[in-house]
């Protein structure tokens, strides 16, 4: 594996303690390995967040573009009550 660039960082005391404890406990081979995994986890979380946000935006767009007339509050409440009742029934059968 190619060598990376050496940098200097300052960590809060509690963060530094957690990092050292994880390495000393053998959870990671080195501070470098821990930080590498942390950065990858952050990147993965950002990708997942962006995908969720894209999905939410797409659902909102589909809703706004839906040609059907809007539901009244009574219709929404009736639909929600039916869904809740269905869920209760399914849980009782489980």
Helices and strands as residue ranges (DSSP letters): H 13-24, H 31-65, H 73-93
